[in-house]
């Protein structure tokens, strides 16, 4: 059990360190009012920081194109004040 906890904590720390720039940008944009929006499976936006998903075949090692499912966006102004 202790080994499992250590592995989970180690993986979480590694992901956080490797993606620090992404998480810093998310924190900045969330502070400005951005919200997560479900966009469905989409190709990567080259202008946005992201942590993409990618499906690989374990038998061949062949991987599909990376994609996103959620995107951080500023709320749209609907004109009501």
C-alpha positions, -999 to +999 in steps of 0.1 A: +000+000+000+028+024+009+045+016-024+013+024-043+010+058-025+046+066-033+041+057-069+010+079-072+027+108-054+058+105-076+038+104-108+018+134-097+049+154-089+065+144-123+034+155-142+033+187-124+070+195-130+069+185-166+038+206-173+045+236-150+042+261-179+007+247-187-004+248-151+010+284-146-009+295-177-042+279-165-039+296-131-033+330-148-063+326-172-086+312-145-077+343-124-089+364-153-122+346-155-115+317-180-136+286-176-131+250-187-154+241-216-161+206-230-153+208-267-154+171-276-125+154-294-106+180-314-072+185-330-046+204-310-047+242-311-012+253-320-016+286-303-028+271-269-008+253-242-023+219-237-018+184-223-031+163-251-045+128-251-033+102-275-043+066-281-016+041-289-019+004-299+000-016-274+007-044-299+022-023-326+032+008-307+015+029-334-002+060-321-030+081-334-030+119-336-030+138-303-062+155-293-080+176-266-114+172-251-116+203-228-104+238-235-100+268-212-119+298-226-129+332-215-167+335-210-185+351-240-200+385-234-237+381-241-244+418-239-264+417-207-253+440-179 
